[in-house]
Amino acid sequence: MDTKPFDILGSILLGLLAIYLVHRFMVVDSCLDLGGAIERESGVCINADGEEQAMRLTVPLLCIYFVLGLVVSLASVITVKKIRCTNNR
C-alpha cells in the first residue's frame, strides 16, 4: 500500500511537536540547573541576578533534536502504514 501525502505531512508535524516538547523541557531543566526561575506569564528564565537568560543551542542539542524528529517521524509513518495494511485485509 502506498503512503499518502497526508501521512507524511502528519508524521513530520508529529516529529516537530516532539522536538518542541523536548526543547521546552530542556529549557526549563537548564534554567533550574543554573539556579534560575521560570516566569509563569512569559515563560522566560530569570537568573539569580534578576536578568533574563537565553538558552543557547549547542551541537549536541541540535543532534538530539534531529535524531528525535527523524525517529518519531519514521515511526509514525511506519505505524500508520501498518495500520492501513491490516485494515484493508
Phi and psi restraints in degrees (value plus and minus 20) as a CYANA .aco file:
   2 ASP   PHI     -97.5   -57.5
   2 ASP   PSI     131.2   171.2
   3 THR   PHI    -105.9   -65.9
   3 THR   PSI     109.2   149.2
   4 LYS   PHI    -104.4   -64.4
   4 LYS   PSI     132.6   172.6
   5 PRO   PHI     -78.5   -38.5
   5 PRO   PSI     -51.9   -11.9
   6 PHE   PHI     -85.0   -45.0
   6 PHE   PSI     -55.8   -15.8
   7 ASP   PHI     -84.2   -44.2
   7 ASP   PSI     -62.6   -22.6
   8 ILE   PHI     -86.4   -46.4
   8 ILE   PSI     -65.4   -25.4
   9 LEU   PHI     -83.2   -43.2
   9 LEU   PSI     -62.1   -22.1
  10 GLY   PHI     -83.1   -43.1
  10 GLY   PSI     -59.8   -19.8
  11 SER   PHI     -90.4   -50.4
  11 SER   PSI     -55.1   -15.1
  12 ILE   PHI     -85.7   -45.7
  12 ILE   PSI     -63.3   -23.3
  13 LEU   PHI     -84.6   -44.6
  13 LEU   PSI     -56.6   -16.6
  14 LEU   PHI     -85.5   -45.5
  14 LEU   PSI     -59.9   -19.9
  15 GLY   PHI     -83.4   -43.4
  15 GLY   PSI     -60.9   -20.9
  16 LEU   PHI     -86.4   -46.4
  16 LEU   PSI     -56.4   -16.4
  17 LEU   PHI     -84.6   -44.6
  17 LEU   PSI     -61.3   -21.3
  18 ALA   PHI     -83.3   -43.3
  18 ALA   PSI     -61.2   -21.2
  19 ILE   PHI     -83.3   -43.3
  19 ILE   PSI     -62.5   -22.5
  20 TYR   PHI     -82.0   -42.0
  20 TYR   PSI     -64.5   -24.5
  21 LEU   PHI     -86.4   -46.4
  21 LEU   PSI     -60.6   -20.6
  22 VAL   PHI     -87.3   -47.3
  22 VAL   PSI     -58.2   -18.2
  23 HIS   PHI     -83.4   -43.4
  23 HIS   PSI     -63.9   -23.9
  24 ARG   PHI     -80.9   -40.9
  24 ARG   PSI     -60.8   -20.8
  25 PHE   PHI     -83.2   -43.2
  25 PHE   PSI     -63.4   -23.4
  26 MET   PHI     -85.1   -45.1
  26 MET   PSI     -58.2   -18.2
  27 VAL   PHI     -84.8   -44.8
  27 VAL   PSI     -67.7   -27.7
  28 VAL   PHI     -84.0   -44.0
  28 VAL   PSI     -63.9   -23.9
  29 ASP   PHI     -83.0   -43.0
  29 ASP   PSI     -65.6   -25.6
  30 SER   PHI     -88.1   -48.1
  30 SER   PSI     -54.1   -14.1
  31 CYS   PHI     -84.0   -44.0
  31 CYS   PSI     -65.9   -25.9
  32 LEU   PHI     -89.7   -49.7
  32 LEU   PSI     -54.1   -14.1
  33 ASP   PHI     -83.7   -43.7
  33 ASP   PSI     -52.2   -12.2
  34 LEU   PHI    -107.1   -67.1
  34 LEU   PSI     -13.4    26.6
  35 GLY   PHI      65.2   105.2
  35 GLY   PSI      -5.3    34.7
  36 GLY   PHI    -112.0   -72.0
  36 GLY   PSI    -196.2  -156.2
  37 ALA   PHI    -157.5  -117.5
  37 ALA   PSI     128.7   168.7
  38 ILE   PHI    -112.9   -72.9
  38 ILE   PSI     106.0   146.0
  39 GLU   PHI     -96.6   -56.6
  39 GLU   PSI     107.3   147.3
  40 ARG   PHI     -84.2   -44.2
  40 ARG   PSI     -63.8   -23.8
  41 GLU   PHI     -91.4   -51.4
  41 GLU   PSI     -63.8   -23.8
  42 SER   PHI    -121.2   -81.2
  42 SER   PSI     -38.2     1.8
  43 GLY   PHI      55.8    95.8
  43 GLY   PSI      -1.3    38.7
  44 VAL   PHI    -109.6   -69.6
  44 VAL   PSI     124.4   164.4
  45 CYS   PHI    -104.9   -64.9
  45 CYS   PSI     104.2   144.2
  46 ILE   PHI    -130.6   -90.6
  46 ILE   PSI     102.3   142.3
  47 ASN   PHI    -100.8   -60.8
  47 ASN   PSI    -197.1  -157.1
  48 ALA   PHI     -82.9   -42.9
  48 ALA   PSI     -45.1    -5.1
  49 ASP   PHI    -105.5   -65.5
  49 ASP   PSI     -22.6    17.4
  50 GLY   PHI      66.4   106.4
  50 GLY   PSI      -6.6    33.4
  51 GLU   PHI    -121.1   -81.1
  51 GLU   PSI     131.7   171.7
  52 GLU   PHI     -90.5   -50.5
  52 GLU   PSI     120.3   160.3
  53 GLN   PHI    -144.4  -104.4
  53 GLN   PSI     106.2   146.2
  54 ALA   PHI    -118.5   -78.5
  54 ALA   PSI     124.3   164.3
  55 MET   PHI    -103.5   -63.5
  55 MET   PSI     113.2   153.2
  56 ARG   PHI    -117.6   -77.6
  56 ARG   PSI     117.3   157.3
  57 LEU   PHI     -99.0   -59.0
  57 LEU   PSI     111.5   151.5
  58 THR   PHI    -133.6   -93.6
  58 THR   PSI     146.2   186.2
  59 VAL   PHI     -81.6   -41.6
  59 VAL   PSI     -65.2   -25.2
  60 PRO   PHI     -82.3   -42.3
  60 PRO   PSI     -56.1   -16.1
  61 LEU   PHI     -87.0   -47.0
  61 LEU   PSI     -61.2   -21.2
  62 LEU   PHI     -84.5   -44.5
  62 LEU   PSI     -56.6   -16.6
  63 CYS   PHI     -85.0   -45.0
  63 CYS   PSI     -61.2   -21.2
  64 ILE   PHI     -81.6   -41.6
  64 ILE   PSI     -65.0   -25.0
  65 TYR   PHI     -82.1   -42.1
  65 TYR   PSI     -62.9   -22.9
  66 PHE   PHI     -82.7   -42.7
  66 PHE   PSI     -69.3   -29.3
  67 VAL   PHI     -85.1   -45.1
  67 VAL   PSI     -62.0   -22.0
  68 LEU   PHI     -81.3   -41.3
  68 LEU   PSI     -66.9   -26.9
  69 GLY   PHI     -82.4   -42.4
  69 GLY   PSI     -61.7   -21.7
  70 LEU   PHI     -84.3   -44.3
  70 LEU   PSI     -66.7   -26.7
  71 VAL   PHI     -85.0   -45.0
  71 VAL   PSI     -65.0   -25.0
  72 VAL   PHI     -84.3   -44.3
  72 VAL   PSI     -63.5   -23.5
  73 SER   PHI     -83.7   -43.7
  73 SER   PSI     -67.2   -27.2
  74 LEU   PHI     -84.4   -44.4
  74 LEU   PSI     -61.4   -21.4
  75 ALA   PHI     -84.0   -44.0
  75 ALA   PSI     -59.1   -19.1
  76 SER   PHI     -91.3   -51.3
  76 SER   PSI     -57.0   -17.0
  77 VAL   PHI     -85.0   -45.0
  77 VAL   PSI     -64.4   -24.4
  78 ILE   PHI     -84.3   -44.3
  78 ILE   PSI     -60.9   -20.9
  79 THR   PHI     -84.4   -44.4
  79 THR   PSI     -65.4   -25.4
  80 VAL   PHI     -84.0   -44.0
  80 VAL   PSI     -60.0   -20.0
  81 LYS   PHI     -83.9   -43.9
  81 LYS   PSI     -61.4   -21.4
  82 LYS   PHI     -87.7   -47.7
  82 LYS   PSI     -59.0   -19.0
  83 ILE   PHI     -83.6   -43.6
  83 ILE   PSI     -63.1   -23.1
  84 ARG   PHI     -86.4   -46.4
  84 ARG   PSI     -55.4   -15.4
  85 CYS   PHI     -88.1   -48.1
  85 CYS   PSI     -59.2   -19.2
  86 THR   PHI     -93.3   -53.3
  86 THR   PSI     -48.6    -8.6
  87 ASN   PHI     -94.7   -54.7
  87 ASN   PSI     -45.1    -5.1
  88 ASN   PHI    -104.4   -64.4
  88 ASN   PSI     -31.1     8.9
